[in-house]
Amino acid sequence: MASRRSALAAFVLTGLAAGSAAAPWGIGVLEAREIYAACNSQYAILSDMVQCRAPAVYGAISWLLFTGAITAGWVGGVRLTRNRTAAVSQAERDRNAPPPHDAHPTT
């Protein structure tokens, strides 16, 4: 029988990753505004100017964290669904199980 894992950990990770994704995205947007004219509004990770790399790097980090948040949320949802179906099937088995052999009637 598979062990039941808590979905709470996955949902906590989702919240942390989503919050962590917002910070580099915001920093990247602020830096892009500051160096807009110097970079001719073109930002790339492989740019010759170091200043033009920063917004792209922050965007890439933010994208990775956001993708991780979506994945962790998906895992949490799957765990929650599996735990519910496992609990229902266990209740069905308990309800349909015959009484023990040494059971005494309570009349």
Phi and psi restraints in degrees (range 20) as a CNS / XPLOR table:
assign (resid 1 and name C) (resid 2 and name N)
       (resid 2 and name CA) (resid 2 and name C) 1.0 -71.9 20.0 2
assign (resid 2 and name N) (resid 2 and name CA)
       (resid 2 and name C) (resid 3 and name N) 1.0 143.3 20.0 2
assign (resid 2 and name C) (resid 3 and name N)
       (resid 3 and name CA) (resid 3 and name C) 1.0 -76.0 20.0 2
assign (resid 3 and name N) (resid 3 and name CA)
       (resid 3 and name C) (resid 4 and name N) 1.0 145.3 20.0 2
assign (resid 3 and name C) (resid 4 and name N)
       (resid 4 and name CA) (resid 4 and name C) 1.0 -85.2 20.0 2
assign (resid 4 and name N) (resid 4 and name CA)
       (resid 4 and name C) (resid 5 and name N) 1.0 125.5 20.0 2
assign (resid 4 and name C) (resid 5 and name N)
       (resid 5 and name CA) (resid 5 and name C) 1.0 -106.7 20.0 2
assign (resid 5 and name N) (resid 5 and name CA)
       (resid 5 and name C) (resid 6 and name N) 1.0 146.5 20.0 2
assign (resid 5 and name C) (resid 6 and name N)
       (resid 6 and name CA) (resid 6 and name C) 1.0 -74.4 20.0 2
assign (resid 6 and name N) (resid 6 and name CA)
       (resid 6 and name C) (resid 7 and name N) 1.0 135.2 20.0 2
assign (resid 6 and name C) (resid 7 and name N)
       (resid 7 and name CA) (resid 7 and name C) 1.0 -82.0 20.0 2
assign (resid 7 and name N) (resid 7 and name CA)
       (resid 7 and name C) (resid 8 and name N) 1.0 -15.2 20.0 2
assign (resid 7 and name C) (resid 8 and name N)
       (resid 8 and name CA) (resid 8 and name C) 1.0 -60.5 20.0 2
assign (resid 8 and name N) (resid 8 and name CA)
       (resid 8 and name C) (resid 9 and name N) 1.0 -41.6 20.0 2
assign (resid 8 and name C) (resid 9 and name N)
       (resid 9 and name CA) (resid 9 and name C) 1.0 -60.8 20.0 2
assign (resid 9 and name N) (resid 9 and name CA)
       (resid 9 and name C) (resid 10 and name N) 1.0 -40.4 20.0 2
assign (resid 9 and name C) (resid 10 and name N)
       (resid 10 and name CA) (resid 10 and name C) 1.0 -67.2 20.0 2
assign (resid 10 and name N) (resid 10 and name CA)
       (resid 10 and name C) (resid 11 and name N) 1.0 -38.4 20.0 2
assign (resid 10 and name C) (resid 11 and name N)
       (resid 11 and name CA) (resid 11 and name C) 1.0 -72.1 20.0 2
assign (resid 11 and name N) (resid 11 and name CA)
       (resid 11 and name C) (resid 12 and name N) 1.0 -33.2 20.0 2
assign (resid 11 and name C) (resid 12 and name N)
       (resid 12 and name CA) (resid 12 and name C) 1.0 -65.6 20.0 2
assign (resid 12 and name N) (resid 12 and name CA)
       (resid 12 and name C) (resid 13 and name N) 1.0 -43.4 20.0 2
assign (resid 12 and name C) (resid 13 and name N)
       (resid 13 and name CA) (resid 13 and name C) 1.0 -61.6 20.0 2
assign (resid 13 and name N) (resid 13 and name CA)
       (resid 13 and name C) (resid 14 and name N) 1.0 -37.1 20.0 2
assign (resid 13 and name C) (resid 14 and name N)
       (resid 14 and name CA) (resid 14 and name C) 1.0 -60.1 20.0 2
assign (resid 14 and name N) (resid 14 and name CA)
       (resid 14 and name C) (resid 15 and name N) 1.0 -47.4 20.0 2
assign (resid 14 and name C) (resid 15 and name N)
       (resid 15 and name CA) (resid 15 and name C) 1.0 -63.5 20.0 2
assign (resid 15 and name N) (resid 15 and name CA)
       (resid 15 and name C) (resid 16 and name N) 1.0 -42.0 20.0 2
assign (resid 15 and name C) (resid 16 and name N)
       (resid 16 and name CA) (resid 16 and name C) 1.0 -66.5 20.0 2
assign (resid 16 and name N) (resid 16 and name CA)
       (resid 16 and name C) (resid 17 and name N) 1.0 -43.0 20.0 2
assign (resid 16 and name C) (resid 17 and name N)
       (resid 17 and name CA) (resid 17 and name C) 1.0 -67.0 20.0 2
assign (resid 17 and name N) (resid 17 and name CA)
       (resid 17 and name C) (resid 18 and name N) 1.0 -39.3 20.0 2
assign (resid 17 and name C) (resid 18 and name N)
       (resid 18 and name CA) (resid 18 and name C) 1.0 -65.3 20.0 2
assign (resid 18 and name N) (resid 18 and name CA)
       (resid 18 and name C) (resid 19 and name N) 1.0 -42.4 20.0 2
assign (resid 18 and name C) (resid 19 and name N)
       (resid 19 and name CA) (resid 19 and name C) 1.0 -65.2 20.0 2
assign (resid 19 and name N) (resid 19 and name CA)
       (resid 19 and name C) (resid 20 and name N) 1.0 -38.3 20.0 2
assign (resid 19 and name C) (resid 20 and name N)
       (resid 20 and name CA) (resid 20 and name C) 1.0 -70.3 20.0 2
assign (resid 20 and name N) (resid 20 and name CA)
       (resid 20 and name C) (resid 21 and name N) 1.0 -27.3 20.0 2
assign (resid 20 and name C) (resid 21 and name N)
       (resid 21 and name CA) (resid 21 and name C) 1.0 -72.8 20.0 2
assign (resid 21 and name N) (resid 21 and name CA)
       (resid 21 and name C) (resid 22 and name N) 1.0 -29.3 20.0 2
assign (resid 21 and name C) (resid 22 and name N)
       (resid 22 and name CA) (resid 22 and name C) 1.0 -70.5 20.0 2
assign (resid 22 and name N) (resid 22 and name CA)
       (resid 22 and name C) (resid 23 and name N) 1.0 -34.6 20.0 2
assign (resid 22 and name C) (resid 23 and name N)
       (resid 23 and name CA) (resid 23 and name C) 1.0 -65.4 20.0 2
assign (resid 23 and name N) (resid 23 and name CA)
       (resid 23 and name C) (resid 24 and name N) 1.0 -53.8 20.0 2
assign (resid 23 and name C) (resid 24 and name N)
       (resid 24 and name CA) (resid 24 and name C) 1.0 -65.6 20.0 2
assign (resid 24 and name N) (resid 24 and name CA)
       (resid 24 and name C) (resid 25 and name N) 1.0 -30.2 20.0 2
assign (resid 24 and name C) (resid 25 and name N)
       (resid 25 and name CA) (resid 25 and name C) 1.0 -64.7 20.0 2
assign (resid 25 and name N) (resid 25 and name CA)
       (resid 25 and name C) (resid 26 and name N) 1.0 -44.6 20.0 2
assign (resid 25 and name C) (resid 26 and name N)
       (resid 26 and name CA) (resid 26 and name C) 1.0 -63.4 20.0 2
assign (resid 26 and name N) (resid 26 and name CA)
       (resid 26 and name C) (resid 27 and name N) 1.0 -41.3 20.0 2
assign (resid 26 and name C) (resid 27 and name N)
       (resid 27 and name CA) (resid 27 and name C) 1.0 -63.9 20.0 2
assign (resid 27 and name N) (resid 27 and name CA)
       (resid 27 and name C) (resid 28 and name N) 1.0 -41.7 20.0 2
assign (resid 27 and name C) (resid 28 and name N)
       (resid 28 and name CA) (resid 28 and name C) 1.0 -62.4 20.0 2
assign (resid 28 and name N) (resid 28 and name CA)
       (resid 28 and name C) (resid 29 and name N) 1.0 -41.1 20.0 2
assign (resid 28 and name C) (resid 29 and name N)
       (resid 29 and name CA) (resid 29 and name C) 1.0 -64.6 20.0 2
assign (resid 29 and name N) (resid 29 and name CA)
       (resid 29 and name C) (resid 30 and name N) 1.0 -42.8 20.0 2
assign (resid 29 and name C) (resid 30 and name N)
       (resid 30 and name CA) (resid 30 and name C) 1.0 -64.5 20.0 2
assign (resid 30 and name N) (resid 30 and name CA)
       (resid 30 and name C) (resid 31 and name N) 1.0 -42.3 20.0 2
assign (resid 30 and name C) (resid 31 and name N)
       (resid 31 and name CA) (resid 31 and name C) 1.0 -67.3 20.0 2
assign (resid 31 and name N) (resid 31 and name CA)
       (resid 31 and name C) (resid 32 and name N) 1.0 -36.0 20.0 2
assign (resid 31 and name C) (resid 32 and name N)
       (resid 32 and name CA) (resid 32 and name C) 1.0 -64.3 20.0 2
assign (resid 32 and name N) (resid 32 and name CA)
       (resid 32 and name C) (resid 33 and name N) 1.0 -35.9 20.0 2
assign (resid 32 and name C) (resid 33 and name N)
       (resid 33 and name CA) (resid 33 and name C) 1.0 -66.2 20.0 2
assign (resid 33 and name N) (resid 33 and name CA)
       (resid 33 and name C) (resid 34 and name N) 1.0 -39.1 20.0 2
assign (resid 33 and name C) (resid 34 and name N)
       (resid 34 and name CA) (resid 34 and name C) 1.0 -69.6 20.0 2
assign (resid 34 and name N) (resid 34 and name CA)
       (resid 34 and name C) (resid 35 and name N) 1.0 -34.0 20.0 2
assign (resid 34 and name C) (resid 35 and name N)
       (resid 35 and name CA) (resid 35 and name C) 1.0 -112.1 20.0 2
assign (resid 35 and name N) (resid 35 and name CA)
       (resid 35 and name C) (resid 36 and name N) 1.0 25.9 20.0 2
assign (resid 35 and name C) (resid 36 and name N)
       (resid 36 and name CA) (resid 36 and name C) 1.0 -57.6 20.0 2
assign (resid 36 and name N) (resid 36 and name CA)
       (resid 36 and name C) (resid 37 and name N) 1.0 -48.8 20.0 2
assign (resid 36 and name C) (resid 37 and name N)
       (resid 37 and name CA) (resid 37 and name C) 1.0 -71.5 20.0 2
assign (resid 37 and name N) (resid 37 and name CA)
       (resid 37 and name C) (resid 38 and name N) 1.0 -38.6 20.0 2
assign (resid 37 and name C) (resid 38 and name N)
       (resid 38 and name CA) (resid 38 and name C) 1.0 -66.6 20.0 2
assign (resid 38 and name N) (resid 38 and name CA)
       (resid 38 and name C) (resid 39 and name N) 1.0 -31.2 20.0 2
assign (resid 38 and name C) (resid 39 and name N)
       (resid 39 and name CA) (resid 39 and name C) 1.0 -100.5 20.0 2
assign (resid 39 and name N) (resid 39 and name CA)
       (resid 39 and name C) (resid 40 and name N) 1.0 3.6 20.0 2
assign (resid 39 and name C) (resid 40 and name N)
       (resid 40 and name CA) (resid 40 and name C) 1.0 53.6 20.0 2
assign (resid 40 and name N) (resid 40 and name CA)
       (resid 40 and name C) (resid 41 and name N) 1.0 37.9 20.0 2
assign (resid 40 and name C) (resid 41 and name N)
       (resid 41 and name CA) (resid 41 and name C) 1.0 54.7 20.0 2
assign (resid 41 and name N) (resid 41 and name CA)
       (resid 41 and name C) (resid 42 and name N) 1.0 30.4 20.0 2
assign (resid 41 and name C) (resid 42 and name N)
       (resid 42 and name CA) (resid 42 and name C) 1.0 -123.2 20.0 2
assign (resid 42 and name N) (resid 42 and name CA)
       (resid 42 and name C) (resid 43 and name N) 1.0 117.8 20.0 2
assign (resid 42 and name C) (resid 43 and name N)
       (resid 43 and name CA) (resid 43 and name C) 1.0 -119.7 20.0 2
assign (resid 43 and name N) (resid 43 and name CA)
       (resid 43 and name C) (resid 44 and name N) 1.0 133.4 20.0 2
assign (resid 43 and name C) (resid 44 and name N)
       (resid 44 and name CA) (resid 44 and name C) 1.0 -148.7 20.0 2
assign (resid 44 and name N) (resid 44 and name CA)
       (resid 44 and name C) (resid 45 and name N) 1.0 149.2 20.0 2
assign (resid 44 and name C) (resid 45 and name N)
       (resid 45 and name CA) (resid 45 and name C) 1.0 -65.5 20.0 2
assign (resid 45 and name N) (resid 45 and name CA)
       (resid 45 and name C) (resid 46 and name N) 1.0 -31.9 20.0 2
assign (resid 45 and name C) (resid 46 and name N)
       (resid 46 and name CA) (resid 46 and name C) 1.0 -99.7 20.0 2
assign (resid 46 and name N) (resid 46 and name CA)
       (resid 46 and name C) (resid 47 and name N) 1.0 26.1 20.0 2
assign (resid 46 and name C) (resid 47 and name N)
       (resid 47 and name CA) (resid 47 and name C) 1.0 -68.7 20.0 2
assign (resid 47 and name N) (resid 47 and name CA)
       (resid 47 and name C) (resid 48 and name N) 1.0 152.4 20.0 2
assign (resid 47 and name C) (resid 48 and name N)
       (resid 48 and name CA) (resid 48 and name C) 1.0 -70.9 20.0 2
assign (resid 48 and name N) (resid 48 and name CA)
       (resid 48 and name C) (resid 49 and name N) 1.0 -35.1 20.0 2
assign (resid 48 and name C) (resid 49 and name N)
       (resid 49 and name CA) (resid 49 and name C) 1.0 -88.1 20.0 2
assign (resid 49 and name N) (resid 49 and name CA)
       (resid 49 and name C) (resid 50 and name N) 1.0 130.3 20.0 2
assign (resid 49 and name C) (resid 50 and name N)
       (resid 50 and name CA) (resid 50 and name C) 1.0 -62.7 20.0 2
assign (resid 50 and name N) (resid 50 and name CA)
       (resid 50 and name C) (resid 51 and name N) 1.0 -35.6 20.0 2
assign (resid 50 and name C) (resid 51 and name N)
       (resid 51 and name CA) (resid 51 and name C) 1.0 -62.9 20.0 2
assign (resid 51 and name N) (resid 51 and name CA)
       (resid 51 and name C) (resid 52 and name N) 1.0 -32.1 20.0 2
assign (resid 51 and name C) (resid 52 and name N)
       (resid 52 and name CA) (resid 52 and name C) 1.0 -81.1 20.0 2
assign (resid 52 and name N) (resid 52 and name CA)
       (resid 52 and name C) (resid 53 and name N) 1.0 -11.8 20.0 2
assign (resid 52 and name C) (resid 53 and name N)
       (resid 53 and name CA) (resid 53 and name C) 1.0 -81.9 20.0 2
assign (resid 53 and name N) (resid 53 and name CA)
       (resid 53 and name C) (resid 54 and name N) 1.0 -33.4 20.0 2
assign (resid 53 and name C) (resid 54 and name N)
       (resid 54 and name CA) (resid 54 and name C) 1.0 -56.2 20.0 2
assign (resid 54 and name N) (resid 54 and name CA)
       (resid 54 and name C) (resid 55 and name N) 1.0 -50.3 20.0 2
assign (resid 54 and name C) (resid 55 and name N)
       (resid 55 and name CA) (resid 55 and name C) 1.0 -61.4 20.0 2
assign (resid 55 and name N) (resid 55 and name CA)
       (resid 55 and name C) (resid 56 and name N) 1.0 -36.8 20.0 2
assign (resid 55 and name C) (resid 56 and name N)
       (resid 56 and name CA) (resid 56 and name C) 1.0 -67.9 20.0 2
assign (resid 56 and name N) (resid 56 and name CA)
       (resid 56 and name C) (resid 57 and name N) 1.0 -39.7 20.0 2
assign (resid 56 and name C) (resid 57 and name N)
       (resid 57 and name CA) (resid 57 and name C) 1.0 -65.5 20.0 2
assign (resid 57 and name N) (resid 57 and name CA)
       (resid 57 and name C) (resid 58 and name N) 1.0 -44.6 20.0 2
assign (resid 57 and name C) (resid 58 and name N)
       (resid 58 and name CA) (resid 58 and name C) 1.0 -62.1 20.0 2
assign (resid 58 and name N) (resid 58 and name CA)
       (resid 58 and name C) (resid 59 and name N) 1.0 -38.7 20.0 2
assign (resid 58 and name C) (resid 59 and name N)
       (resid 59 and name CA) (resid 59 and name C) 1.0 -64.7 20.0 2
assign (resid 59 and name N) (resid 59 and name CA)
       (resid 59 and name C) (resid 60 and name N) 1.0 -39.9 20.0 2
assign (resid 59 and name C) (resid 60 and name N)
       (resid 60 and name CA) (resid 60 and name C) 1.0 -66.3 20.0 2
assign (resid 60 and name N) (resid 60 and name CA)
       (resid 60 and name C) (resid 61 and name N) 1.0 -42.8 20.0 2
assign (resid 60 and name C) (resid 61 and name N)
       (resid 61 and name CA) (resid 61 and name C) 1.0 -62.9 20.0 2
assign (resid 61 and name N) (resid 61 and name CA)
       (resid 61 and name C) (resid 62 and name N) 1.0 -43.7 20.0 2
assign (resid 61 and name C) (resid 62 and name N)
       (resid 62 and name CA) (resid 62 and name C) 1.0 -62.8 20.0 2
assign (resid 62 and name N) (resid 62 and name CA)
       (resid 62 and name C) (resid 63 and name N) 1.0 -41.3 20.0 2
assign (resid 62 and name C) (resid 63 and name N)
       (resid 63 and name CA) (resid 63 and name C) 1.0 -62.8 20.0 2
assign (resid 63 and name N) (resid 63 and name CA)
       (resid 63 and name C) (resid 64 and name N) 1.0 -42.8 20.0 2
assign (resid 63 and name C) (resid 64 and name N)
       (resid 64 and name CA) (resid 64 and name C) 1.0 -63.1 20.0 2
assign (resid 64 and name N) (resid 64 and name CA)
       (resid 64 and name C) (resid 65 and name N) 1.0 -43.8 20.0 2
assign (resid 64 and name C) (resid 65 and name N)
       (resid 65 and name CA) (resid 65 and name C) 1.0 -65.7 20.0 2
assign (resid 65 and name N) (resid 65 and name CA)
       (resid 65 and name C) (resid 66 and name N) 1.0 -39.5 20.0 2
assign (resid 65 and name C) (resid 66 and name N)
       (resid 66 and name CA) (resid 66 and name C) 1.0 -67.0 20.0 2
assign (resid 66 and name N) (resid 66 and name CA)
       (resid 66 and name C) (resid 67 and name N) 1.0 -39.5 20.0 2
assign (resid 66 and name C) (resid 67 and name N)
       (resid 67 and name CA) (resid 67 and name C) 1.0 -62.8 20.0 2
assign (resid 67 and name N) (resid 67 and name CA)
       (resid 67 and name C) (resid 68 and name N) 1.0 -40.0 20.0 2
assign (resid 67 and name C) (resid 68 and name N)
       (resid 68 and name CA) (resid 68 and name C) 1.0 -62.8 20.0 2
assign (resid 68 and name N) (resid 68 and name CA)
       (resid 68 and name C) (resid 69 and name N) 1.0 -37.0 20.0 2
assign (resid 68 and name C) (resid 69 and name N)
       (resid 69 and name CA) (resid 69 and name C) 1.0 -65.4 20.0 2
assign (resid 69 and name N) (resid 69 and name CA)
       (resid 69 and name C) (resid 70 and name N) 1.0 -41.9 20.0 2
assign (resid 69 and name C) (resid 70 and name N)
       (resid 70 and name CA) (resid 70 and name C) 1.0 -64.3 20.0 2
assign (resid 70 and name N) (resid 70 and name CA)
       (resid 70 and name C) (resid 71 and name N) 1.0 -42.0 20.0 2
assign (resid 70 and name C) (resid 71 and name N)
       (resid 71 and name CA) (resid 71 and name C) 1.0 -63.5 20.0 2
assign (resid 71 and name N) (resid 71 and name CA)
       (resid 71 and name C) (resid 72 and name N) 1.0 -44.6 20.0 2
assign (resid 71 and name C) (resid 72 and name N)
       (resid 72 and name CA) (resid 72 and name C) 1.0 -64.4 20.0 2
assign (resid 72 and name N) (resid 72 and name CA)
       (resid 72 and name C) (resid 73 and name N) 1.0 -37.5 20.0 2
assign (resid 72 and name C) (resid 73 and name N)
       (resid 73 and name CA) (resid 73 and name C) 1.0 -64.7 20.0 2
assign (resid 73 and name N) (resid 73 and name CA)
       (resid 73 and name C) (resid 74 and name N) 1.0 -38.8 20.0 2
assign (resid 73 and name C) (resid 74 and name N)
       (resid 74 and name CA) (resid 74 and name C) 1.0 -64.0 20.0 2
assign (resid 74 and name N) (resid 74 and name CA)
       (resid 74 and name C) (resid 75 and name N) 1.0 -45.6 20.0 2
assign (resid 74 and name C) (resid 75 and name N)
       (resid 75 and name CA) (resid 75 and name C) 1.0 -61.1 20.0 2
assign (resid 75 and name N) (resid 75 and name CA)
       (resid 75 and name C) (resid 76 and name N) 1.0 -41.9 20.0 2
assign (resid 75 and name C) (resid 76 and name N)
       (resid 76 and name CA) (resid 76 and name C) 1.0 -62.1 20.0 2
assign (resid 76 and name N) (resid 76 and name CA)
       (resid 76 and name C) (resid 77 and name N) 1.0 -41.2 20.0 2
assign (resid 76 and name C) (resid 77 and name N)
       (resid 77 and name CA) (resid 77 and name C) 1.0 -65.0 20.0 2
assign (resid 77 and name N) (resid 77 and name CA)
       (resid 77 and name C) (resid 78 and name N) 1.0 -40.5 20.0 2
assign (resid 77 and name C) (resid 78 and name N)
       (resid 78 and name CA) (resid 78 and name C) 1.0 -65.2 20.0 2
assign (resid 78 and name N) (resid 78 and name CA)
       (resid 78 and name C) (resid 79 and name N) 1.0 -43.6 20.0 2
assign (resid 78 and name C) (resid 79 and name N)
       (resid 79 and name CA) (resid 79 and name C) 1.0 -62.5 20.0 2
assign (resid 79 and name N) (resid 79 and name CA)
       (resid 79 and name C) (resid 80 and name N) 1.0 -41.2 20.0 2
assign (resid 79 and name C) (resid 80 and name N)
       (resid 80 and name CA) (resid 80 and name C) 1.0 -62.8 20.0 2
assign (resid 80 and name N) (resid 80 and name CA)
       (resid 80 and name C) (resid 81 and name N) 1.0 -43.6 20.0 2
assign (resid 80 and name C) (resid 81 and name N)
       (resid 81 and name CA) (resid 81 and name C) 1.0 -64.9 20.0 2
assign (resid 81 and name N) (resid 81 and name CA)
       (resid 81 and name C) (resid 82 and name N) 1.0 -43.7 20.0 2
assign (resid 81 and name C) (resid 82 and name N)
       (resid 82 and name CA) (resid 82 and name C) 1.0 -64.7 20.0 2
assign (resid 82 and name N) (resid 82 and name CA)
       (resid 82 and name C) (resid 83 and name N) 1.0 -40.2 20.0 2
assign (resid 82 and name C) (resid 83 and name N)
       (resid 83 and name CA) (resid 83 and name C) 1.0 -64.4 20.0 2
assign (resid 83 and name N) (resid 83 and name CA)
       (resid 83 and name C) (resid 84 and name N) 1.0 -38.7 20.0 2
assign (resid 83 and name C) (resid 84 and name N)
       (resid 84 and name CA) (resid 84 and name C) 1.0 -66.7 20.0 2
assign (resid 84 and name N) (resid 84 and name CA)
       (resid 84 and name C) (resid 85 and name N) 1.0 -45.3 20.0 2
assign (resid 84 and name C) (resid 85 and name N)
       (resid 85 and name CA) (resid 85 and name C) 1.0 -67.6 20.0 2
assign (resid 85 and name N) (resid 85 and name CA)
       (resid 85 and name C) (resid 86 and name N) 1.0 -33.8 20.0 2
assign (resid 85 and name C) (resid 86 and name N)
       (resid 86 and name CA) (resid 86 and name C) 1.0 -67.9 20.0 2
assign (resid 86 and name N) (resid 86 and name CA)
       (resid 86 and name C) (resid 87 and name N) 1.0 -38.7 20.0 2
assign (resid 86 and name C) (resid 87 and name N)
       (resid 87 and name CA) (resid 87 and name C) 1.0 -67.5 20.0 2
assign (resid 87 and name N) (resid 87 and name CA)
       (resid 87 and name C) (resid 88 and name N) 1.0 -39.6 20.0 2
assign (resid 87 and name C) (resid 88 and name N)
       (resid 88 and name CA) (resid 88 and name C) 1.0 -66.4 20.0 2
assign (resid 88 and name N) (resid 88 and name CA)
       (resid 88 and name C) (resid 89 and name N) 1.0 -44.9 20.0 2
assign (resid 88 and name C) (resid 89 and name N)
       (resid 89 and name CA) (resid 89 and name C) 1.0 -66.4 20.0 2
assign (resid 89 and name N) (resid 89 and name CA)
       (resid 89 and name C) (resid 90 and name N) 1.0 -35.2 20.0 2
assign (resid 89 and name C) (resid 90 and name N)
       (resid 90 and name CA) (resid 90 and name C) 1.0 -66.6 20.0 2
assign (resid 90 and name N) (resid 90 and name CA)
       (resid 90 and name C) (resid 91 and name N) 1.0 -39.5 20.0 2
assign (resid 90 and name C) (resid 91 and name N)
       (resid 91 and name CA) (resid 91 and name C) 1.0 -65.5 20.0 2
assign (resid 91 and name N) (resid 91 and name CA)
       (resid 91 and name C) (resid 92 and name N) 1.0 -38.8 20.0 2
assign (resid 91 and name C) (resid 92 and name N)
       (resid 92 and name CA) (resid 92 and name C) 1.0 -62.9 20.0 2
assign (resid 92 and name N) (resid 92 and name CA)
       (resid 92 and name C) (resid 93 and name N) 1.0 -43.5 20.0 2
assign (resid 92 and name C) (resid 93 and name N)
       (resid 93 and name CA) (resid 93 and name C) 1.0 -63.9 20.0 2
assign (resid 93 and name N) (resid 93 and name CA)
       (resid 93 and name C) (resid 94 and name N) 1.0 -40.8 20.0 2
assign (resid 93 and name C) (resid 94 and name N)
       (resid 94 and name CA) (resid 94 and name C) 1.0 -66.6 20.0 2
assign (resid 94 and name N) (resid 94 and name CA)
       (resid 94 and name C) (resid 95 and name N) 1.0 -37.7 20.0 2
assign (resid 94 and name C) (resid 95 and name N)
       (resid 95 and name CA) (resid 95 and name C) 1.0 -70.0 20.0 2
assign (resid 95 and name N) (resid 95 and name CA)
       (resid 95 and name C) (resid 96 and name N) 1.0 -36.7 20.0 2
assign (resid 95 and name C) (resid 96 and name N)
       (resid 96 and name CA) (resid 96 and name C) 1.0 -91.6 20.0 2
assign (resid 96 and name N) (resid 96 and name CA)
       (resid 96 and name C) (resid 97 and name N) 1.0 -0.7 20.0 2
assign (resid 96 and name C) (resid 97 and name N)
       (resid 97 and name CA) (resid 97 and name C) 1.0 -73.8 20.0 2
assign (resid 97 and name N) (resid 97 and name CA)
       (resid 97 and name C) (resid 98 and name N) 1.0 142.2 20.0 2
assign (resid 97 and name C) (resid 98 and name N)
       (resid 98 and name CA) (resid 98 and name C) 1.0 -70.1 20.0 2
assign (resid 98 and name N) (resid 98 and name CA)
       (resid 98 and name C) (resid 99 and name N) 1.0 156.5 20.0 2
assign (resid 98 and name C) (resid 99 and name N)
       (resid 99 and name CA) (resid 99 and name C) 1.0 -68.2 20.0 2
assign (resid 99 and name N) (resid 99 and name CA)
       (resid 99 and name C) (resid 100 and name N) 1.0 155.9 20.0 2
assign (resid 99 and name C) (resid 100 and name N)
       (resid 100 and name CA) (resid 100 and name C) 1.0 -61.6 20.0 2
assign (resid 100 and name N) (resid 100 and name CA)
       (resid 100 and name C) (resid 101 and name N) 1.0 156.9 20.0 2
assign (resid 100 and name C) (resid 101 and name N)
       (resid 101 and name CA) (resid 101 and name C) 1.0 -65.0 20.0 2
assign (resid 101 and name N) (resid 101 and name CA)
       (resid 101 and name C) (resid 102 and name N) 1.0 -32.7 20.0 2
assign (resid 101 and name C) (resid 102 and name N)
       (resid 102 and name CA) (resid 102 and name C) 1.0 -95.1 20.0 2
assign (resid 102 and name N) (resid 102 and name CA)
       (resid 102 and name C) (resid 103 and name N) 1.0 19.4 20.0 2
assign (resid 102 and name C) (resid 103 and name N)
       (resid 103 and name CA) (resid 103 and name C) 1.0 -73.3 20.0 2
assign (resid 103 and name N) (resid 103 and name CA)
       (resid 103 and name C) (resid 104 and name N) 1.0 135.9 20.0 2
assign (resid 103 and name C) (resid 104 and name N)
       (resid 104 and name CA) (resid 104 and name C) 1.0 -105.7 20.0 2
assign (resid 104 and name N) (resid 104 and name CA)
       (resid 104 and name C) (resid 105 and name N) 1.0 136.7 20.0 2
assign (resid 104 and name C) (resid 105 and name N)
       (resid 105 and name CA) (resid 105 and name C) 1.0 -64.9 20.0 2
assign (resid 105 and name N) (resid 105 and name CA)
       (resid 105 and name C) (resid 106 and name N) 1.0 145.3 20.0 2
assign (resid 105 and name C) (resid 106 and name N)
       (resid 106 and name CA) (resid 106 and name C) 1.0 -105.3 20.0 2
assign (resid 106 and name N) (resid 106 and name CA)
       (resid 106 and name C) (resid 107 and name N) 1.0 52.5 20.0 2
